[in-house]
């Protein structure tokens, strides 16, 4: 499959109109707009969160909103709503959504201002939420595993843009995904400047070697993903040995198992990496964690 929605950036459905919340109220999609002078549009100056909701309830909402607030604080962006107000906005948006299961995109931009990158002249941050149906991962990918490549495009280094900031600057990830599409793969794995594995274009990566679950630490360039944290929690509860450790492409190519995690994707097994077959796909540890994840979602939602 050339370009499936297997990650945190799902395609928006054309079968039903999305629901939009903008600056304090629900608005019709055709009226949900921001200024062409908004620095979020002009310079990628802003932050966002992708949030899944199941049975009308947002999954791990507190964690998502805490990360949003921290991302905003890190770039000195004042969100004009407190935590409780943001929670209420999410509840209103989900309640208005056409289905009980879907995906939310919450965005905070720097707001409109004069041309030029100086953010001090932007005085009206814009906050909007989009709720829509999720384009699910194909059964082929679920059963056979995704095909991934190592992208030539590198992950921005932590010394340039801390990966814990979930910003609107996604161009290098987009370029990596384009590489995957051109190669006929499902996803691209980005390396950091040292040539070690950071993450997928919109997901975190785990491998299994000798029954041990391994994932790159955040300092290597990996987003501190909410689903990533859930997987680590589940591994501990299941008695699965795990470590956050630097990984090289060699570790991926010689892994016993590999899978990707993300808000939109949940957990996706990987079957091939740059043409190398991952021998266990879906592997036993993936299956245990995936089952536990589904049970957790049912309990919490």
C-alpha positions in Angstrom: 0.0 0.0 0.0 1.6 3.2 -1.1 0.6 5.6 1.6 -1.7 4.3 4.3 -2.8 6.2 7.3 -0.7 4.3 9.8 0.4 7.2 12.1 -0.5 10.3 14.0 -1.7 12.2 11.0 -4.8 10.4 9.7 -6.6 11.4 6.6 -9.8 13.3 7.2 -12.9 11.6 6.0 -14.9 12.9 3.1 -18.0 10.9 4.1 -19.1 13.2 6.9 -18.3 16.8 7.7 -15.8 17.3 10.5 -16.8 19.1 13.6 -14.9 22.3 14.4 -14.4 24.3 17.6 -12.7 27.6 17.2 -11.8 30.2 19.8 -14.5 29.2 22.3 -17.4 28.0 20.2 -18.5 25.3 17.7 -18.5 26.6 14.1 -19.5 25.2 10.8 -16.5 23.8 8.9 -16.8 26.4 6.1 -16.5 29.1 8.7 -13.6 27.6 10.6 -10.7 29.7 9.4 -7.7 31.6 10.6 -6.0 34.7 9.1 -3.5 34.4 6.3 -1.3 36.5 8.6 -1.4 33.9 11.3 2.2 33.0 12.2 1.1 29.4 12.6 0.5 29.4 8.9 3.3 31.7 7.9 6.1 30.2 10.0 4.8 27.0 11.6 4.7 28.9 14.9 2.4 26.9 17.1 1.8 23.5 18.8 -0.8 20.8 18.5 -2.0 17.5 19.9 -3.7 14.5 18.2 -6.2 12.8 20.5 -8.2 9.6 20.0 -11.7 9.3 21.4 -13.5 6.0 22.0 -17.2 5.6 22.9 -17.4 9.4 23.2 -14.5 9.7 25.6 -11.1 11.1 24.9 -8.2 8.6 25.6 -5.6 9.9 28.0 -6.9 13.5 27.7 -5.0 14.7 30.8 -1.7 13.5 29.4 -2.3 15.1 26.0 -3.3 18.5 27.5 -0.4 18.5 29.8 1.9 17.9 26.9 0.2 20.7 24.9 0.6 23.1 27.8 4.3 22.2 28.2 5.0 22.5 24.4 3.4 25.9 24.5 5.4 27.0 27.5 8.6 25.8 25.9 8.0 28.2 23.0 6.7 31.0 25.1 3.2 30.7 23.6 0.4 31.8 26.0 -2.7 29.6 25.5 -5.8 31.8 26.3 -7.6 28.9 28.0 -6.8 27.0 31.3 -6.7 23.2 31.5 -10.4 22.9 32.6 -11.5 25.1 29.7 -9.6 23.0 27.2 -11.1 19.9 28.7 -14.6 21.4 28.3 -13.8 22.3 24.7 -12.9 18.7 24.0 -16.0 17.4 25.5 -18.2 19.8 23.5 -16.4 18.9 20.3 -16.8 15.1 20.9 -20.4 15.5 21.8 -21.0 17.3 18.5 -19.1 14.7 16.4 -21.2 12.4 14.1 -19.7 9.2 15.6 -18.6 8.0 19.1 -15.1 7.0 17.8 -12.8 9.2 16.0 -9.8 11.6 16.1 -9.3 15.1 17.5 -6.7 17.6 16.3 -6.2 20.4 18.8 -4.0 23.3 17.5 -2.7 26.5 19.1 -1.2 29.0 16.8 0.8 32.2 17.6 -2.0 34.2 16.0 -2.0 36.9 13.4 0.7 39.5 13.2 2.9 41.6 10.8 5.1 39.8 8.4 8.4 38.8 10.0 9.3 36.1 12.5 9.2 38.3 15.6 6.4 36.7 17.8 6.2 39.6 20.2 3.9 41.4 17.7 1.3 38.6 17.8 -1.3 39.2 20.5 -4.2 36.8 19.7 -3.3 33.1 19.8 -5.8 31.0 17.9 -7.1 27.8 19.4 -9.1 25.3 17.3 -10.2 21.6 17.5 -11.2 19.4 14.7 -13.1 16.1 15.3 -13.4 13.7 12.4 -13.6 10.0 11.5 -10.4 8.1 11.4 -9.1 6.3 8.3 -8.2 3.0 9.9 -5.1 1.0 9.1 -5.8 -1.7 6.5 -6.2 -5.3 7.6 -3.2 -6.2 5.3 -0.9 -4.0 7.4 -2.4 -5.3 10.6 -1.9 -8.9 9.7 1.2 -8.8 7.4 3.0 -5.9 9.0 4.0 -2.5 7.6 6.9 -2.0 5.2 9.3 0.6 6.4 12.4 2.3 5.0 15.2 4.3 6.6 14.7 7.8 5.3 17.6 10.0 4.0 15.8 12.9 5.7 17.1 13.3 9.2 15.2 14.1 12.4 15.9 17.6 13.7 18.4 17.3 16.6 17.4 17.9 20.2 20.0 20.7 20.2 18.0 22.4 17.5 14.4 21.7 18.4 13.6 19.6 21.4 11.5 16.6 20.3 9.3 17.0 23.4 7.9 20.1 21.7 5.0 18.9 19.5 5.2 21.9 17.2 3.7 22.7 13.8 7.1 22.3 12.2 6.7 18.9 10.4 8.4 19.5 7.1 11.2 17.0 7.6 8.7 14.4 8.6 6.6 15.1 5.5 9.7 14.8 3.3 10.5 11.4 5.0 6.9 10.2 4.4 7.3 11.3 0.7 10.4 9.1 0.6 8.4 6.1 1.9 5.6 6.7 -0.7 8.1 6.9 -3.5 9.7 3.7 -2.4 6.3 1.9 -2.1 6.7 1.6 1.6 4.1 2.3 4.4 6.3 4.4 6.7 9.7 6.0 7.0 12.1 5.7 9.9 14.1 8.9 10.6 17.6 8.8 12.0 19.2 11.6 14.1 22.3 13.5 13.2 24.4 10.7 14.7 22.9 8.1 12.5 20.8 6.5 15.2 17.1 5.7 15.1 14.8 8.5 16.3 11.3 7.7 15.3 8.9 7.2 12.4 7.5 10.1 10.4 4.6 10.3 12.8 5.0 7.5 15.2 7.4 6.0 17.8 9.3 2.7 17.1 9.9 -0.3 19.3 11.9 -3.4 18.5 12.3 -6.7 20.3 15.6 -8.6 20.7 15.9 -11.7 22.8 12.5 -11.1 24.5 13.5 -7.6 25.5 11.5 -4.5 24.4 13.7 -1.6 23.2 12.9 1.9 22.1 15.0 5.1 21.6 15.0 7.6 24.5 13.5 11.0 23.9 17.0 12.6 23.8 17.7 10.6 20.6 15.1 12.6 18.8 11.9 10.6 19.6 8.7 12.3 20.5 7.6 11.6 24.0 4.5 9.9 22.6 1.5 9.3 24.8 0.9 5.8 23.2 4.7 5.2 23.7 4.3 5.8 27.4 1.2 3.5 27.6 3.2 0.7 25.9 6.0 1.1 28.5 3.4 1.0 31.3 1.8 -2.1 29.8 5.2 -3.8 29.4 5.9 -3.3 33.1 2.5 -4.6 34.1 3.0 -7.7 31.8 6.4 -8.4 33.2 8.1 -7.8 29.9 11.7 -6.6 30.2 12.1 -3.2 28.5 14.7 -0.5 28.1 15.0 3.0 26.5 18.3 2.7 24.7 20.0 4.2 21.6 19.3 2.0 18.5 21.2 1.8 15.2 19.7 0.7 11.8 21.6 -2.6 12.5 19.4 -3.2 15.5 16.2 -2.7 13.4 17.5 -4.9 10.6 18.3 -7.7 13.1 15.3 -7.4 15.4 13.1 -10.3 16.2 10.0 -8.0 16.2 9.3 -4.4 15.5 6.2 -2.3 15.8 5.1 1.3 15.6 3.0 3.3 18.1 0.9 6.4 17.7 -2.3 8.0 18.7 -3.9 7.4 15.3 -2.2 4.1 14.6 -2.4 2.6 18.1 0.1 -0.3 17.5 1.2 -1.5 14.1 3.5 -4.5 13.5 6.4 -4.1 11.1 7.1 -6.9 8.6 9.9 -5.5 6.5 12.6 -2.9 7.1 14.5 -1.7 4.1 13.8 -5.0 2.4 14.9 -7.1 5.4 12.2 -9.5 6.7 11.4 -9.1 10.4 11.1 -12.8 11.4 8.2 -12.5 13.9 5.3 -10.4 12.6 3.1 -10.0 14.4 5.3 -11.2 17.1 4.4 -12.6 20.5 5.4 -9.6 22.5 3.5 -7.3 20.1 0.5 -9.5 20.4 0.6 -9.4 24.2 1.0 -5.6 24.4 -1.6 -5.0 21.7 -4.2 -7.1 23.5 -3.4 -5.4 26.7 -3.7 -2.0 25.0 -7.2 -2.8 23.7 -8.3 -4.0 27.1 -6.9 -0.7 28.6 -8.9 1.4 26.1 -12.1 -0.5 27.0 -11.5 0.0 30.7 -10.7 3.7 30.5 -13.4 4.5 27.9 
